[in-house]
Amino acid sequence: MTEWAPLDDNPPQSKSRPPSDKRFRVEPWSQIAFDGREEWAIKRVLPRVGLAAIFGKPGSFKSFIVAHIGLSVALGWDWAGRRANQAPVLYIAAEAAAGLRKRKAGFQIAHPNIGEDVPFAMIPAAPNLGAEKGDLAALVSAIEGACVTPGLLVLDTLAATLAGNDENGAGMTAFVANAGALAERFNCLVLVVHHTGLGDDRRMRGHSSLLGALDAAILCERMEGDLAASLTLAKLKDDSSDVRLIARLGRVVIGHDEDGDEISTLVVESVENATDAAPKARAPVVPPSQRLFMEVTSQAIEELGETFRPFPNGPLVRAVSDEVVRERYYTRIAEKPKEGDTAKKLADRQRQAFNSAIKKNLDAKRLVAGEQNGGRVLWLP
């Protein structure tokens, strides 16, 4: 059997042998050790170190749930009945940082005894991690300069940190490398908020290198007609991935605008195993035309939406012109002319379908409309 000499961190240097690179320190069998206390950020859901993602369609409550995960880790609170390994948290709000500010205010109202000494910090900017020579070095320098050593680092969202680079090619591979470098540099878990593909609402968008690099992936799906989301552990490296949870949210009033109208946000009230969750009343069936309209609107907001404030001192929202939605909706419902049809008849049918779909979704409060620069804009509640 091969004999291994004991390792020496400071071996005498031989004139004939150059100094060894400490990155490639050889560990004999007797020194290869595993510490189970270091394995999980959230037990059997998220590893303590590595790369993970929570992904879903727009409006599926992903960011609310990730913020709740982050606060649970920062405070060392159990999450979904599972032990969380307490650690400092850094949340990179690459888009809609105002939303995280509101969530913090809502969390403080829901949990008035947590105080201000919470190891949770935010960077309200979007670093470019979608290029080999992007902002990785500057980001690391800023984190280390602030004397922050995160145990959990959130990137919300992946799309915002790609800085316009190709998510189906070099941009995504660069992102994976940069996110992995962050996890290695800080010996932490990097948790990414990402979207599903346009043609498949159960698969992550972009190049397959992302899924291959992930240690854990959670699919987040909003439960129709309820302030709740289903969470499916789609991947968990080195462990079973059959976990399914339900996160329930509640609305919290955090203030009032100058007109006296309430300003509110959502907070996660509970996360439980799906098998333990109390049955809910069956949600009303949404007709296909209304579902199609909401799908078109959600995609338009994600791709072309702009942030604005509909009410003075009120919350910022991400909205898109109804003309953009109209054009896309017409394309999706385009039909071949029937016998006797004229261009006017076809246009009238499209207009009636659009007006009906938008009215019914507004009446059902699945959609909100307002005015901006003299035109109507749409956003999700």
Secondary structure, DSSP 8 states (H G I E B T S, - for coil): --------SS----TTS----GGG----GGG----GGGSEEETTTEESSEEEEEEE-TTSSHHHHHHHHHHHHHHT--BTTB-B----EEEEE-S-HHHHHHHHHHHHHHSTTS-S---EEEE-S----SSTTSSHHHHHHHHHHTT---SEEEEE-HHHHTTT--TTTHHHHHHHHHHHHHHHHHTSEEEEEEEB-SS-TTSBSS-THHHHH-SEEEEEEE-TTSSEEEEEEEEETTS----EEEEEEEEEEEEE-TTS-EEEEEEEEEEEETTTS----------HHHHHHHHHHHHHHHHH-EEE-SSTT---EEEEEHHHHHHHHHHHT-----TT--HHHHHHHHHHHHHHHHHHHHHTTS-EEEEETTEEEEE--
